[in-house]
Amino acid sequence: MNFHKFIRDKEGWATLAEEEKYSSPHLGVFAVKVRTPTRPEGCPWTTVHRKGAVVIAPITANGDLLLIRQERIPVRETLWECPAGQIEENAAHDETTIRDAALRELQEETGWELAGELIPLGLFFSSPGFTDEHAHLFLARPVVEGKSGPAHDENEAIVECRAFAPAEIRRMIAGNEIRDANTLAVYARLSAMGLC
Amino acid sequence: MNFHKFIRDKEGWATLAEEEKYSSPHLGVFAVKVRTPTRPEGCPWTTVHRKGAVVIAPITANGDLLLIRQERIPVRETLWECPAGQIEENAAHDETTIRDAALRELQEETGWELAGELIPLGLFFSSPGFTDEHAHLFLARPVVEGKSGPAHDENEAIVECRAFAPAEIRRMIAGNEIRDANTLAVYARLSAMGLC
């Protein structure tokens, strides 16, 4: 499994050693030794590599947010979430690739399509204490229902797709019903930007 | 590494098989086969086990949010984040244990202490497509500076602790400067609850 190009040694950081401990098509575990700005001698760490991802907040013409309900095996729960997906490992990770991934996941997971703007909302790290996983966030508005319907990946179990009014979304977040980092991160950005 | 008690087979879910593939003091990789509500035959998956965690949004008497700046080796960045930490694997994971963990992490990471209420804000999953990691969120207000100062873990590199006014926090979230799931998740909850 090759590291993608997003996580790089920046100024003050240097990867001194890296040993693969476990690898599957979906993740890789590495024992690393990394020089940091305050630890020039290098610090040992165990990190999990994951592909980069995209998360889309699809807003309909009347201002509702589309969510999918998805079975999530690691936590044994079915969760209401924004559509999301991974970026191919060997892709360029440039702006076009990332936007294309967002549009593809929107269509495949919801069956809806962009009819307006795809607005970047930055990125976030899901758990930077142990994994390099990061997701690029987007607002897609407006979205319209496509003719061909969703095209779900055979490994996913998306059981429902529904539009929620802003007040319902607020209630679901306040009430601990929306509980995945992707959807909470995109909501935090939209809220801080005055967009929800 | 034993699973903690939080992630359990609920109605419609059953763990049919589980094989440890890799284990370190900080994470475990398991190949599992899990029956889900829509896949009674069972679905194979690779999951990463992590300890449960706590995240605290500490608010000072004048309404500022305390953040720490921490070196995060997996992403090679130093990030402004809410204080957070893990719950001991063999602890009971009851309300008292979780609240005690929150108060301990607040004190150890910031040197500040609770002088009022610790308000639970639910929990979230950092990346439920591959890991069972979850964090309990809390609002701590007001907090006051303790006499003994922080007591940083030797494995952490917390380089700064500072209070930020609400408008600065909004600007840092909108501007992609605050970019970890913990802080964005707690902000989403506070925002949806009308608390920030």
Contacts between the chains, C-beta under 8 A, distances in Angstrom:
chain1	res1	chain2	res2	distance
A	7	B	74	7.7
A	7	B	75	5.9
A	7	B	76	5.9
A	8	B	76	6.8
A	9	B	76	5.9
A	10	B	76	5.9
A	10	B	77	7.3
A	13	B	76	4.5
A	15	B	76	8.0
A	21	B	22	5.9
A	21	B	24	7.7
A	22	B	21	5.9
A	22	B	22	3.9
A	22	B	29	5.5
A	24	B	21	7.7
A	24	B	29	7.8
A	24	B	46	4.9
A	26	B	46	5.4
A	26	B	130	6.4
A	27	B	29	7.4
A	27	B	46	6.5
A	27	B	48	6.7
A	27	B	130	6.1
A	29	B	22	5.6
A	29	B	24	7.8
A	29	B	27	7.4
A	29	B	29	6.3
A	32	B	73	7.1
A	34	B	73	5.0
A	34	B	76	7.1
A	36	B	71	4.8
A	36	B	73	6.7
A	36	B	78	8.0
A	36	B	157	6.3
A	37	B	71	6.8
A	37	B	78	6.6
A	37	B	159	7.7
A	38	B	71	6.4
A	38	B	157	5.1
A	38	B	159	6.0
A	39	B	71	7.5
A	39	B	157	6.3
A	43	B	73	6.3
A	43	B	155	8.0
A	43	B	157	7.6
A	45	B	73	4.4
A	45	B	74	7.0
A	46	B	24	5.0
A	46	B	26	5.4
A	46	B	27	6.5
A	47	B	73	6.8
A	47	B	74	4.1
A	48	B	27	6.7
A	48	B	48	6.0
A	48	B	74	7.5
A	50	B	127	7.6
A	50	B	130	6.6
A	71	B	36	4.7
A	71	B	37	6.8
A	71	B	38	6.4
A	71	B	39	7.5
A	72	B	125	7.4
A	72	B	128	4.0
A	72	B	129	6.5
A	73	B	32	7.1
A	73	B	34	5.0
A	73	B	36	6.7
A	73	B	43	6.3
A	73	B	45	4.4
A	73	B	47	6.7
A	74	B	7	7.7
A	74	B	45	7.0
A	74	B	47	4.1
A	74	B	48	7.5
A	74	B	128	5.7
A	74	B	129	7.1
A	74	B	130	6.1
A	74	B	131	5.6
A	74	B	132	4.9
A	75	B	7	5.9
A	75	B	125	5.4
A	75	B	128	4.6
A	75	B	132	5.6
A	75	B	134	7.1
A	76	B	7	5.9
A	76	B	8	6.8
A	76	B	9	5.9
A	76	B	10	5.9
A	76	B	13	4.5
A	76	B	15	8.0
A	76	B	34	7.2
A	77	B	10	7.2
A	77	B	128	7.3
A	78	B	36	8.0
A	78	B	37	6.6
A	79	B	125	7.5
A	79	B	128	6.4
A	121	B	176	8.0
A	122	B	175	7.7
A	122	B	176	3.2
A	122	B	179	6.8
A	123	B	176	6.8
A	123	B	179	6.3
A	124	B	179	4.9
A	124	B	180	6.7
A	124	B	181	5.9
A	124	B	184	5.8
A	125	B	72	7.4
A	125	B	75	5.4
A	125	B	79	7.5
A	125	B	179	6.0
A	125	B	180	5.3
A	125	B	181	6.6
A	126	B	126	4.8
A	126	B	127	4.2
A	126	B	181	5.0
A	127	B	50	7.6
A	127	B	126	4.1
A	127	B	127	6.4
A	127	B	131	7.3
A	127	B	133	5.9
A	127	B	181	6.3
A	128	B	72	4.0
A	128	B	74	5.8
A	128	B	75	4.6
A	128	B	77	7.3
A	128	B	79	6.4
A	128	B	180	5.5
A	129	B	72	6.5
A	129	B	74	7.1
A	130	B	26	6.4
A	130	B	27	6.2
A	130	B	50	6.6
A	130	B	74	6.0
A	131	B	74	5.6
A	131	B	127	7.3
A	131	B	131	7.8
A	132	B	74	4.8
A	132	B	75	5.5
A	133	B	127	5.9
A	134	B	75	7.1
A	155	B	43	8.0
A	157	B	36	6.2
A	157	B	38	5.1
A	157	B	39	6.3
A	157	B	43	7.6
A	159	B	37	7.7
A	159	B	38	6.0
A	169	B	192	7.8
A	170	B	192	4.6
A	171	B	192	7.7
A	173	B	188	5.7
A	173	B	189	6.3
A	173	B	191	8.0
A	173	B	192	3.8
A	174	B	189	6.8
A	174	B	192	4.2
A	174	B	193	4.5
A	175	B	122	7.7
A	176	B	122	3.2
A	176	B	123	6.9
A	179	B	122	6.7
A	179	B	123	6.3
A	179	B	124	4.9
A	179	B	125	6.0
A	180	B	124	6.7
A	180	B	125	5.3
A	180	B	128	5.5
A	181	B	124	5.9
A	181	B	125	6.6
A	181	B	126	5.0
A	181	B	127	6.3
A	181	B	181	3.9
A	181	B	184	7.4
A	181	B	185	6.0
A	184	B	124	5.8
A	184	B	181	7.4
A	184	B	184	6.2
A	184	B	185	4.2
A	184	B	188	4.1
A	184	B	189	7.4
A	185	B	181	6.0
A	185	B	184	4.2
A	185	B	185	7.0
A	185	B	188	7.3
A	187	B	188	4.5
A	187	B	191	7.4
A	187	B	192	7.3
A	188	B	173	5.7
A	188	B	184	4.1
A	188	B	185	7.3
A	188	B	187	4.5
A	188	B	188	4.4
A	188	B	191	6.8
A	189	B	173	6.3
A	189	B	174	6.8
A	189	B	184	7.4
A	191	B	173	8.0
A	191	B	187	7.4
A	191	B	188	6.9
A	191	B	191	4.3
A	191	B	192	7.9
A	192	B	169	7.8
A	192	B	170	4.6
A	192	B	171	7.8
A	192	B	173	3.8
A	192	B	174	4.2
A	192	B	187	7.3
A	192	B	191	7.9
A	193	B	174	4.6
